Amino acid sequence: MKGETVQLNLLLAWLWILLGFASGMVLGMFFHGEKWLGGYASLKRRMYRLGHISFFGLGVLNLLFFLTVQHRSPASSLVHFASLAFIVGAMAMPLCCLVMAHFPKAHLIFAVPVVSLILGGVLTLALIGEEPQVPGTANTTALNPQPSASNPP
């Protein structure tokens, strides 16, 4: 089950990139209207643009996470929880942008994607600090070049 969670990051990454293209197409069909969504500087229009770009940014982030954990044990709790945190953050951000565009007083809902993404980043950094757990992966002595009995100078 935990390995399947990481596969969801890959699926979500490409789906979000595709949604970035699609939302850009829709926004692009109307952006020429000077007063569309309240004008260029309006909060509503800015939130729609932020939601659009968040599809690309968080899609790429999930792709990078997927690539980062390829040589880690999918059974690791850190991998599982970081994966879920990035998925929740990616799903919540465009939704929060849409809600905020129409209900500005709901700005505190941005805590959900932001805290989730920060948690995913912290857990991923902790993962990177661990030794790789998958047999046959690249040796990490390049990061720690100190000689040992199994790694003579």
Chimera marker file (.cmm) of the C-alpha trace (Angstrom):
<marker_set name="trace">
<marker id="1" x="0.000" y="0.000" z="0.000" r="1" g="1" b="0" radius="0.5"/>
<marker id="2" x="2.777" y="2.456" z="0.877" r="1" g="1" b="0" radius="0.5"/>
<marker id="3" x="4.538" y="1.927" z="-2.472" r="1" g="1" b="0" radius="0.5"/>
<marker id="4" x="1.235" y="2.619" z="-4.206" r="1" g="1" b="0" radius="0.5"/>
<marker id="5" x="1.066" y="5.972" z="-2.418" r="1" g="1" b="0" radius="0.5"/>
<marker id="6" x="4.283" y="7.081" z="-4.142" r="1" g="1" b="0" radius="0.5"/>
<marker id="7" x="2.822" y="5.963" z="-7.490" r="1" g="1" b="0" radius="0.5"/>
<marker id="8" x="-0.061" y="8.353" z="-6.754" r="1" g="1" b="0" radius="0.5"/>
<marker id="9" x="2.483" y="11.194" z="-6.611" r="1" g="1" b="0" radius="0.5"/>
<marker id="10" x="3.548" y="10.343" z="-10.169" r="1" g="1" b="0" radius="0.5"/>
<marker id="11" x="-0.036" y="10.098" z="-11.390" r="1" g="1" b="0" radius="0.5"/>
<marker id="12" x="-0.993" y="13.331" z="-9.629" r="1" g="1" b="0" radius="0.5"/>
<marker id="13" x="2.099" y="15.078" z="-11.039" r="1" g="1" b="0" radius="0.5"/>
<marker id="14" x="1.133" y="14.462" z="-14.647" r="1" g="1" b="0" radius="0.5"/>
<marker id="15" x="-2.574" y="15.030" z="-14.017" r="1" g="1" b="0" radius="0.5"/>
<marker id="16" x="-1.774" y="18.395" z="-12.388" r="1" g="1" b="0" radius="0.5"/>
<marker id="17" x="0.470" y="19.399" z="-15.293" r="1" g="1" b="0" radius="0.5"/>
<marker id="18" x="-2.353" y="18.517" z="-17.682" r="1" g="1" b="0" radius="0.5"/>
<marker id="19" x="-4.811" y="20.532" z="-15.550" r="1" g="1" b="0" radius="0.5"/>
<marker id="20" x="-2.326" y="23.427" z="-15.671" r="1" g="1" b="0" radius="0.5"/>
<marker id="21" x="-2.491" y="23.331" z="-19.475" r="1" g="1" b="0" radius="0.5"/>
<marker id="22" x="-6.289" y="23.067" z="-19.473" r="1" g="1" b="0" radius="0.5"/>
<marker id="23" x="-6.857" y="25.831" z="-16.914" r="1" g="1" b="0" radius="0.5"/>
<marker id="24" x="-4.413" y="28.042" z="-18.811" r="1" g="1" b="0" radius="0.5"/>
<marker id="25" x="-6.385" y="27.460" z="-21.981" r="1" g="1" b="0" radius="0.5"/>
<marker id="26" x="-9.651" y="28.433" z="-20.272" r="1" g="1" b="0" radius="0.5"/>
<marker id="27" x="-8.127" y="31.507" z="-18.632" r="1" g="1" b="0" radius="0.5"/>
<marker id="28" x="-6.464" y="32.430" z="-21.914" r="1" g="1" b="0" radius="0.5"/>
<marker id="29" x="-9.797" y="32.523" z="-23.708" r="1" g="1" b="0" radius="0.5"/>
<marker id="30" x="-10.985" y="35.374" z="-21.485" r="1" g="1" b="0" radius="0.5"/>
<marker id="31" x="-7.875" y="37.243" z="-20.296" r="1" g="1" b="0" radius="0.5"/>
<marker id="32" x="-8.177" y="39.873" z="-23.030" r="1" g="1" b="0" radius="0.5"/>
<marker id="33" x="-11.275" y="41.316" z="-21.321" r="1" g="1" b="0" radius="0.5"/>
<marker id="34" x="-10.042" y="44.252" z="-19.293" r="1" g="1" b="0" radius="0.5"/>
<marker id="35" x="-12.766" y="43.859" z="-16.668" r="1" g="1" b="0" radius="0.5"/>
<marker id="36" x="-12.861" y="40.050" z="-16.684" r="1" g="1" b="0" radius="0.5"/>
<marker id="37" x="-13.024" y="38.735" z="-13.097" r="1" g="1" b="0" radius="0.5"/>
<marker id="38" x="-12.887" y="42.311" z="-11.821" r="1" g="1" b="0" radius="0.5"/>
<marker id="39" x="-9.879" y="43.485" z="-13.815" r="1" g="1" b="0" radius="0.5"/>
<marker id="40" x="-6.214" y="42.506" z="-13.932" r="1" g="1" b="0" radius="0.5"/>
<marker id="41" x="-5.369" y="43.475" z="-10.336" r="1" g="1" b="0" radius="0.5"/>
<marker id="42" x="-8.542" y="42.140" z="-8.707" r="1" g="1" b="0" radius="0.5"/>
<marker id="43" x="-8.253" y="39.537" z="-5.970" r="1" g="1" b="0" radius="0.5"/>
<marker id="44" x="-10.552" y="37.162" z="-7.852" r="1" g="1" b="0" radius="0.5"/>
<marker id="45" x="-8.405" y="37.229" z="-10.978" r="1" g="1" b="0" radius="0.5"/>
<marker id="46" x="-5.178" y="36.881" z="-8.985" r="1" g="1" b="0" radius="0.5"/>
<marker id="47" x="-6.569" y="33.847" z="-7.149" r="1" g="1" b="0" radius="0.5"/>
<marker id="48" x="-7.580" y="32.209" z="-10.426" r="1" g="1" b="0" radius="0.5"/>
<marker id="49" x="-4.073" y="32.810" z="-11.797" r="1" g="1" b="0" radius="0.5"/>
<marker id="50" x="-2.501" y="31.443" z="-8.611" r="1" g="1" b="0" radius="0.5"/>
<marker id="51" x="-4.674" y="28.331" z="-8.832" r="1" g="1" b="0" radius="0.5"/>
<marker id="52" x="-3.634" y="27.873" z="-12.459" r="1" g="1" b="0" radius="0.5"/>
<marker id="53" x="0.089" y="28.153" z="-11.760" r="1" g="1" b="0" radius="0.5"/>
<marker id="54" x="-0.207" y="25.968" z="-8.644" r="1" g="1" b="0" radius="0.5"/>
<marker id="55" x="-1.185" y="23.067" z="-10.903" r="1" g="1" b="0" radius="0.5"/>
<marker id="56" x="2.184" y="23.317" z="-12.655" r="1" g="1" b="0" radius="0.5"/>
<marker id="57" x="4.293" y="24.015" z="-9.564" r="1" g="1" b="0" radius="0.5"/>
<marker id="58" x="2.780" y="21.320" z="-7.390" r="1" g="1" b="0" radius="0.5"/>
<marker id="59" x="2.699" y="18.855" z="-10.280" r="1" g="1" b="0" radius="0.5"/>
<marker id="60" x="6.427" y="19.309" z="-10.730" r="1" g="1" b="0" radius="0.5"/>
<marker id="61" x="6.953" y="19.086" z="-6.950" r="1" g="1" b="0" radius="0.5"/>
<marker id="62" x="5.161" y="15.719" z="-6.839" r="1" g="1" b="0" radius="0.5"/>
<marker id="63" x="7.226" y="14.518" z="-9.807" r="1" g="1" b="0" radius="0.5"/>
<marker id="64" x="10.432" y="15.549" z="-8.032" r="1" g="1" b="0" radius="0.5"/>
<marker id="65" x="9.299" y="13.760" z="-4.879" r="1" g="1" b="0" radius="0.5"/>
<marker id="66" x="8.560" y="10.600" z="-6.883" r="1" g="1" b="0" radius="0.5"/>
<marker id="67" x="12.051" y="10.730" z="-8.441" r="1" g="1" b="0" radius="0.5"/>
<marker id="68" x="13.700" y="11.485" z="-5.090" r="1" g="1" b="0" radius="0.5"/>
<marker id="69" x="12.299" y="8.406" z="-3.355" r="1" g="1" b="0" radius="0.5"/>
<marker id="70" x="13.048" y="5.920" z="-6.146" r="1" g="1" b="0" radius="0.5"/>
<marker id="71" x="16.009" y="4.489" z="-4.214" r="1" g="1" b="0" radius="0.5"/>
<marker id="72" x="14.265" y="4.457" z="-0.860" r="1" g="1" b="0" radius="0.5"/>
<marker id="73" x="12.260" y="1.708" z="0.724" r="1" g="1" b="0" radius="0.5"/>
<marker id="74" x="8.566" y="2.272" z="-0.058" r="1" g="1" b="0" radius="0.5"/>
<marker id="75" x="7.813" y="0.658" z="3.318" r="1" g="1" b="0" radius="0.5"/>
<marker id="76" x="9.363" y="3.611" z="5.137" r="1" g="1" b="0" radius="0.5"/>
<marker id="77" x="6.855" y="5.608" z="7.174" r="1" g="1" b="0" radius="0.5"/>
<marker id="78" x="8.657" y="8.813" z="6.180" r="1" g="1" b="0" radius="0.5"/>
<marker id="79" x="8.095" y="8.048" z="2.493" r="1" g="1" b="0" radius="0.5"/>
<marker id="80" x="4.433" y="7.269" z="3.078" r="1" g="1" b="0" radius="0.5"/>
<marker id="81" x="3.652" y="10.365" z="5.146" r="1" g="1" b="0" radius="0.5"/>
<marker id="82" x="5.686" y="12.721" z="2.931" r="1" g="1" b="0" radius="0.5"/>
<marker id="83" x="3.869" y="11.313" z="-0.086" r="1" g="1" b="0" radius="0.5"/>
<marker id="84" x="0.483" y="11.918" z="1.503" r="1" g="1" b="0" radius="0.5"/>
<marker id="85" x="1.486" y="15.422" z="2.594" r="1" g="1" b="0" radius="0.5"/>
<marker id="86" x="2.483" y="16.384" z="-0.964" r="1" g="1" b="0" radius="0.5"/>
<marker id="87" x="-0.735" y="14.887" z="-2.366" r="1" g="1" b="0" radius="0.5"/>
<marker id="88" x="-2.920" y="16.759" z="0.141" r="1" g="1" b="0" radius="0.5"/>
<marker id="89" x="-1.028" y="20.007" z="-0.471" r="1" g="1" b="0" radius="0.5"/>
<marker id="90" x="-1.325" y="19.695" z="-4.242" r="1" g="1" b="0" radius="0.5"/>
<marker id="91" x="-5.026" y="18.924" z="-4.111" r="1" g="1" b="0" radius="0.5"/>
<marker id="92" x="-5.862" y="21.586" z="-1.550" r="1" g="1" b="0" radius="0.5"/>
<marker id="93" x="-3.977" y="24.544" z="-3.077" r="1" g="1" b="0" radius="0.5"/>
<marker id="94" x="-6.017" y="25.111" z="-6.265" r="1" g="1" b="0" radius="0.5"/>
<marker id="95" x="-9.206" y="24.402" z="-4.344" r="1" g="1" b="0" radius="0.5"/>
<marker id="96" x="-8.250" y="26.986" z="-1.711" r="1" g="1" b="0" radius="0.5"/>
<marker id="97" x="-7.459" y="29.498" z="-4.472" r="1" g="1" b="0" radius="0.5"/>
<marker id="98" x="-10.914" y="28.979" z="-5.964" r="1" g="1" b="0" radius="0.5"/>
<marker id="99" x="-12.651" y="29.323" z="-2.586" r="1" g="1" b="0" radius="0.5"/>
<marker id="100" x="-10.607" y="32.408" z="-1.714" r="1" g="1" b="0" radius="0.5"/>
<marker id="101" x="-11.466" y="34.033" z="-5.064" r="1" g="1" b="0" radius="0.5"/>
<marker id="102" x="-15.141" y="33.984" z="-4.145" r="1" g="1" b="0" radius="0.5"/>
<marker id="103" x="-14.960" y="34.141" z="-0.337" r="1" g="1" b="0" radius="0.5"/>
<marker id="104" x="-11.979" y="36.361" z="0.633" r="1" g="1" b="0" radius="0.5"/>
<marker id="105" x="-12.709" y="36.055" z="4.347" r="1" g="1" b="0" radius="0.5"/>
<marker id="106" x="-11.842" y="32.347" z="4.090" r="1" g="1" b="0" radius="0.5"/>
<marker id="107" x="-8.126" y="33.161" z="3.707" r="1" g="1" b="0" radius="0.5"/>
<marker id="108" x="-7.180" y="30.979" z="6.685" r="1" g="1" b="0" radius="0.5"/>
<marker id="109" x="-7.935" y="27.874" z="4.623" r="1" g="1" b="0" radius="0.5"/>
<marker id="110" x="-4.534" y="28.379" z="2.981" r="1" g="1" b="0" radius="0.5"/>
<marker id="111" x="-3.070" y="26.883" z="6.157" r="1" g="1" b="0" radius="0.5"/>
<marker id="112" x="-4.147" y="23.429" z="4.932" r="1" g="1" b="0" radius="0.5"/>
<marker id="113" x="-2.035" y="23.267" z="1.753" r="1" g="1" b="0" radius="0.5"/>
<marker id="114" x="0.831" y="25.324" z="3.170" r="1" g="1" b="0" radius="0.5"/>
<marker id="115" x="1.251" y="23.249" z="6.349" r="1" g="1" b="0" radius="0.5"/>
<marker id="116" x="0.860" y="20.051" z="4.344" r="1" g="1" b="0" radius="0.5"/>
<marker id="117" x="3.549" y="21.081" z="1.846" r="1" g="1" b="0" radius="0.5"/>
<marker id="118" x="5.924" y="22.213" z="4.604" r="1" g="1" b="0" radius="0.5"/>
<marker id="119" x="5.430" y="18.852" z="6.338" r="1" g="1" b="0" radius="0.5"/>
<marker id="120" x="6.133" y="17.023" z="3.080" r="1" g="1" b="0" radius="0.5"/>
<marker id="121" x="9.317" y="19.029" z="2.595" r="1" g="1" b="0" radius="0.5"/>
<marker id="122" x="10.549" y="18.420" z="6.150" r="1" g="1" b="0" radius="0.5"/>
<marker id="123" x="9.841" y="14.678" z="5.911" r="1" g="1" b="0" radius="0.5"/>
<marker id="124" x="11.617" y="14.509" z="2.546" r="1" g="1" b="0" radius="0.5"/>
<marker id="125" x="14.686" y="16.225" z="3.991" r="1" g="1" b="0" radius="0.5"/>
<marker id="126" x="14.660" y="13.709" z="6.846" r="1" g="1" b="0" radius="0.5"/>
<marker id="127" x="14.432" y="10.917" z="4.271" r="1" g="1" b="0" radius="0.5"/>
<marker id="128" x="17.398" y="12.259" z="2.337" r="1" g="1" b="0" radius="0.5"/>
<marker id="129" x="19.415" y="12.250" z="5.556" r="1" g="1" b="0" radius="0.5"/>
<marker id="130" x="18.819" y="8.518" z="6.002" r="1" g="1" b="0" radius="0.5"/>
<marker id="131" x="20.916" y="5.803" z="4.389" r="1" g="1" b="0" radius="0.5"/>
<marker id="132" x="19.220" y="4.272" z="1.330" r="1" g="1" b="0" radius="0.5"/>
<marker id="133" x="17.339" y="1.159" z="2.397" r="1" g="1" b="0" radius="0.5"/>
<marker id="134" x="16.817" y="-0.542" z="-0.957" r="1" g="1" b="0" radius="0.5"/>
<marker id="135" x="19.472" y="-3.215" z="-1.680" r="1" g="1" b="0" radius="0.5"/>
<marker id="136" x="21.663" y="-2.504" z="-4.692" r="1" g="1" b="0" radius="0.5"/>
<marker id="137" x="21.240" y="1.278" z="-4.684" r="1" g="1" b="0" radius="0.5"/>
<marker id="138" x="24.044" y="3.727" z="-5.275" r="1" g="1" b="0" radius="0.5"/>
<marker id="139" x="26.687" y="4.003" z="-2.575" r="1" g="1" b="0" radius="0.5"/>
<marker id="140" x="26.346" y="7.182" z="-0.498" r="1" g="1" b="0" radius="0.5"/>
<marker id="141" x="30.070" y="7.493" z="0.187" r="1" g="1" b="0" radius="0.5"/>
<marker id="142" x="30.191" y="10.348" z="-2.318" r="1" g="1" b="0" radius="0.5"/>
<marker id="143" x="28.270" y="12.365" z="0.255" r="1" g="1" b="0" radius="0.5"/>
<marker id="144" x="30.349" y="10.988" z="3.148" r="1" g="1" b="0" radius="0.5"/>
<marker id="145" x="33.874" y="10.287" z="1.835" r="1" g="1" b="0" radius="0.5"/>
<marker id="146" x="35.354" y="9.166" z="5.177" r="1" g="1" b="0" radius="0.5"/>
<marker id="147" x="37.214" y="5.846" z="4.882" r="1" g="1" b="0" radius="0.5"/>
<marker id="148" x="35.894" y="2.816" z="6.726" r="1" g="1" b="0" radius="0.5"/>
<marker id="149" x="36.727" y="-0.880" z="6.903" r="1" g="1" b="0" radius="0.5"/>
<marker id="150" x="34.376" y="-1.653" z="4.010" r="1" g="1" b="0" radius="0.5"/>
<marker id="151" x="35.435" y="1.437" z="2.045" r="1" g="1" b="0" radius="0.5"/>
<marker id="152" x="39.241" y="1.814" z="2.136" r="1" g="1" b="0" radius="0.5"/>
<marker id="153" x="40.835" y="5.101" z="1.006" r="1" g="1" b="0" radius="0.5"/>
<link id1="1" id2="2" r="1" g="1" b="0" radius="0.2"/>
<link id1="2" id2="3" r="1" g="1" b="0" radius="0.2"/>
<link id1="3" id2="4" r="1" g="1" b="0" radius="0.2"/>
<link id1="4" id2="5" r="1" g="1" b="0" radius="0.2"/>
<link id1="5" id2="6" r="1" g="1" b="0" radius="0.2"/>
<link id1="6" id2="7" r="1" g="1" b="0" radius="0.2"/>
<link id1="7" id2="8" r="1" g="1" b="0" radius="0.2"/>
<link id1="8" id2="9" r="1" g="1" b="0" radius="0.2"/>
<link id1="9" id2="10" r="1" g="1" b="0" radius="0.2"/>
<link id1="10" id2="11" r="1" g="1" b="0" radius="0.2"/>
<link id1="11" id2="12" r="1" g="1" b="0" radius="0.2"/>
<link id1="12" id2="13" r="1" g="1" b="0" radius="0.2"/>
<link id1="13" id2="14" r="1" g="1" b="0" radius="0.2"/>
<link id1="14" id2="15" r="1" g="1" b="0" radius="0.2"/>
<link id1="15" id2="16" r="1" g="1" b="0" radius="0.2"/>
<link id1="16" id2="17" r="1" g="1" b="0" radius="0.2"/>
<link id1="17" id2="18" r="1" g="1" b="0" radius="0.2"/>
<link id1="18" id2="19" r="1" g="1" b="0" radius="0.2"/>
<link id1="19" id2="20" r="1" g="1" b="0" radius="0.2"/>
<link id1="20" id2="21" r="1" g="1" b="0" radius="0.2"/>
<link id1="21" id2="22" r="1" g="1" b="0" radius="0.2"/>
<link id1="22" id2="23" r="1" g="1" b="0" radius="0.2"/>
<link id1="23" id2="24" r="1" g="1" b="0" radius="0.2"/>
<link id1="24" id2="25" r="1" g="1" b="0" radius="0.2"/>
<link id1="25" id2="26" r="1" g="1" b="0" radius="0.2"/>
<link id1="26" id2="27" r="1" g="1" b="0" radius="0.2"/>
<link id1="27" id2="28" r="1" g="1" b="0" radius="0.2"/>
<link id1="28" id2="29" r="1" g="1" b="0" radius="0.2"/>
<link id1="29" id2="30" r="1" g="1" b="0" radius="0.2"/>
<link id1="30" id2="31" r="1" g="1" b="0" radius="0.2"/>
<link id1="31" id2="32" r="1" g="1" b="0" radius="0.2"/>
<link id1="32" id2="33" r="1" g="1" b="0" radius="0.2"/>
<link id1="33" id2="34" r="1" g="1" b="0" radius="0.2"/>
<link id1="34" id2="35" r="1" g="1" b="0" radius="0.2"/>
<link id1="35" id2="36" r="1" g="1" b="0" radius="0.2"/>
<link id1="36" id2="37" r="1" g="1" b="0" radius="0.2"/>
<link id1="37" id2="38" r="1" g="1" b="0" radius="0.2"/>
<link id1="38" id2="39" r="1" g="1" b="0" radius="0.2"/>
<link id1="39" id2="40" r="1" g="1" b="0" radius="0.2"/>
<link id1="40" id2="41" r="1" g="1" b="0" radius="0.2"/>
<link id1="41" id2="42" r="1" g="1" b="0" radius="0.2"/>
<link id1="42" id2="43" r="1" g="1" b="0" radius="0.2"/>
<link id1="43" id2="44" r="1" g="1" b="0" radius="0.2"/>
<link id1="44" id2="45" r="1" g="1" b="0" radius="0.2"/>
<link id1="45" id2="46" r="1" g="1" b="0" radius="0.2"/>
<link id1="46" id2="47" r="1" g="1" b="0" radius="0.2"/>
<link id1="47" id2="48" r="1" g="1" b="0" radius="0.2"/>
<link id1="48" id2="49" r="1" g="1" b="0" radius="0.2"/>
<link id1="49" id2="50" r="1" g="1" b="0" radius="0.2"/>
<link id1="50" id2="51" r="1" g="1" b="0" radius="0.2"/>
<link id1="51" id2="52" r="1" g="1" b="0" radius="0.2"/>
<link id1="52" id2="53" r="1" g="1" b="0" radius="0.2"/>
<link id1="53" id2="54" r="1" g="1" b="0" radius="0.2"/>
<link id1="54" id2="55" r="1" g="1" b="0" radius="0.2"/>
<link id1="55" id2="56" r="1" g="1" b="0" radius="0.2"/>
<link id1="56" id2="57" r="1" g="1" b="0" radius="0.2"/>
<link id1="57" id2="58" r="1" g="1" b="0" radius="0.2"/>
<link id1="58" id2="59" r="1" g="1" b="0" radius="0.2"/>
<link id1="59" id2="60" r="1" g="1" b="0" radius="0.2"/>
<link id1="60" id2="61" r="1" g="1" b="0" radius="0.2"/>
<link id1="61" id2="62" r="1" g="1" b="0" radius="0.2"/>
<link id1="62" id2="63" r="1" g="1" b="0" radius="0.2"/>
<link id1="63" id2="64" r="1" g="1" b="0" radius="0.2"/>
<link id1="64" id2="65" r="1" g="1" b="0" radius="0.2"/>
<link id1="65" id2="66" r="1" g="1" b="0" radius="0.2"/>
<link id1="66" id2="67" r="1" g="1" b="0" radius="0.2"/>
<link id1="67" id2="68" r="1" g="1" b="0" radius="0.2"/>
<link id1="68" id2="69" r="1" g="1" b="0" radius="0.2"/>
<link id1="69" id2="70" r="1" g="1" b="0" radius="0.2"/>
<link id1="70" id2="71" r="1" g="1" b="0" radius="0.2"/>
<link id1="71" id2="72" r="1" g="1" b="0" radius="0.2"/>
<link id1="72" id2="73" r="1" g="1" b="0" radius="0.2"/>
<link id1="73" id2="74" r="1" g="1" b="0" radius="0.2"/>
<link id1="74" id2="75" r="1" g="1" b="0" radius="0.2"/>
<link id1="75" id2="76" r="1" g="1" b="0" radius="0.2"/>
<link id1="76" id2="77" r="1" g="1" b="0" radius="0.2"/>
<link id1="77" id2="78" r="1" g="1" b="0" radius="0.2"/>
<link id1="78" id2="79" r="1" g="1" b="0" radius="0.2"/>
<link id1="79" id2="80" r="1" g="1" b="0" radius="0.2"/>
<link id1="80" id2="81" r="1" g="1" b="0" radius="0.2"/>
<link id1="81" id2="82" r="1" g="1" b="0" radius="0.2"/>
<link id1="82" id2="83" r="1" g="1" b="0" radius="0.2"/>
<link id1="83" id2="84" r="1" g="1" b="0" radius="0.2"/>
<link id1="84" id2="85" r="1" g="1" b="0" radius="0.2"/>
<link id1="85" id2="86" r="1" g="1" b="0" radius="0.2"/>
<link id1="86" id2="87" r="1" g="1" b="0" radius="0.2"/>
<link id1="87" id2="88" r="1" g="1" b="0" radius="0.2"/>
<link id1="88" id2="89" r="1" g="1" b="0" radius="0.2"/>
<link id1="89" id2="90" r="1" g="1" b="0" radius="0.2"/>
<link id1="90" id2="91" r="1" g="1" b="0" radius="0.2"/>
<link id1="91" id2="92" r="1" g="1" b="0" radius="0.2"/>
<link id1="92" id2="93" r="1" g="1" b="0" radius="0.2"/>
<link id1="93" id2="94" r="1" g="1" b="0" radius="0.2"/>
<link id1="94" id2="95" r="1" g="1" b="0" radius="0.2"/>
<link id1="95" id2="96" r="1" g="1" b="0" radius="0.2"/>
<link id1="96" id2="97" r="1" g="1" b="0" radius="0.2"/>
<link id1="97" id2="98" r="1" g="1" b="0" radius="0.2"/>
<link id1="98" id2="99" r="1" g="1" b="0" radius="0.2"/>
<link id1="99" id2="100" r="1" g="1" b="0" radius="0.2"/>
<link id1="100" id2="101" r="1" g="1" b="0" radius="0.2"/>
<link id1="101" id2="102" r="1" g="1" b="0" radius="0.2"/>
<link id1="102" id2="103" r="1" g="1" b="0" radius="0.2"/>
<link id1="103" id2="104" r="1" g="1" b="0" radius="0.2"/>
<link id1="104" id2="105" r="1" g="1" b="0" radius="0.2"/>
<link id1="105" id2="106" r="1" g="1" b="0" radius="0.2"/>
<link id1="106" id2="107" r="1" g="1" b="0" radius="0.2"/>
<link id1="107" id2="108" r="1" g="1" b="0" radius="0.2"/>
<link id1="108" id2="109" r="1" g="1" b="0" radius="0.2"/>
<link id1="109" id2="110" r="1" g="1" b="0" radius="0.2"/>
<link id1="110" id2="111" r="1" g="1" b="0" radius="0.2"/>
<link id1="111" id2="112" r="1" g="1" b="0" radius="0.2"/>
<link id1="112" id2="113" r="1" g="1" b="0" radius="0.2"/>
<link id1="113" id2="114" r="1" g="1" b="0" radius="0.2"/>
<link id1="114" id2="115" r="1" g="1" b="0" radius="0.2"/>
<link id1="115" id2="116" r="1" g="1" b="0" radius="0.2"/>
<link id1="116" id2="117" r="1" g="1" b="0" radius="0.2"/>
<link id1="117" id2="118" r="1" g="1" b="0" radius="0.2"/>
<link id1="118" id2="119" r="1" g="1" b="0" radius="0.2"/>
<link id1="119" id2="120" r="1" g="1" b="0" radius="0.2"/>
<link id1="120" id2="121" r="1" g="1" b="0" radius="0.2"/>
<link id1="121" id2="122" r="1" g="1" b="0" radius="0.2"/>
<link id1="122" id2="123" r="1" g="1" b="0" radius="0.2"/>
<link id1="123" id2="124" r="1" g="1" b="0" radius="0.2"/>
<link id1="124" id2="125" r="1" g="1" b="0" radius="0.2"/>
<link id1="125" id2="126" r="1" g="1" b="0" radius="0.2"/>
<link id1="126" id2="127" r="1" g="1" b="0" radius="0.2"/>
<link id1="127" id2="128" r="1" g="1" b="0" radius="0.2"/>
<link id1="128" id2="129" r="1" g="1" b="0" radius="0.2"/>
<link id1="129" id2="130" r="1" g="1" b="0" radius="0.2"/>
<link id1="130" id2="131" r="1" g="1" b="0" radius="0.2"/>
<link id1="131" id2="132" r="1" g="1" b="0" radius="0.2"/>
<link id1="132" id2="133" r="1" g="1" b="0" radius="0.2"/>
<link id1="133" id2="134" r="1" g="1" b="0" radius="0.2"/>
<link id1="134" id2="135" r="1" g="1" b="0" radius="0.2"/>
<link id1="135" id2="136" r="1" g="1" b="0" radius="0.2"/>
<link id1="136" id2="137" r="1" g="1" b="0" radius="0.2"/>
<link id1="137" id2="138" r="1" g="1" b="0" radius="0.2"/>
<link id1="138" id2="139" r="1" g="1" b="0" radius="0.2"/>
<link id1="139" id2="140" r="1" g="1" b="0" radius="0.2"/>
<link id1="140" id2="141" r="1" g="1" b="0" radius="0.2"/>
<link id1="141" id2="142" r="1" g="1" b="0" radius="0.2"/>
<link id1="142" id2="143" r="1" g="1" b="0" radius="0.2"/>
<link id1="143" id2="144" r="1" g="1" b="0" radius="0.2"/>
<link id1="144" id2="145" r="1" g="1" b="0" radius="0.2"/>
<link id1="145" id2="146" r="1" g="1" b="0" radius="0.2"/>
<link id1="146" id2="147" r="1" g="1" b="0" radius="0.2"/>
<link id1="147" id2="148" r="1" g="1" b="0" radius="0.2"/>
<link id1="148" id2="149" r="1" g="1" b="0" radius="0.2"/>
<link id1="149" id2="150" r="1" g="1" b="0" radius="0.2"/>
<link id1="150" id2="151" r="1" g="1" b="0" radius="0.2"/>
<link id1="151" id2="152" r="1" g="1" b="0" radius="0.2"/>
<link id1="152" id2="153" r="1" g="1" b="0" radius="0.2"/>
</marker_set>
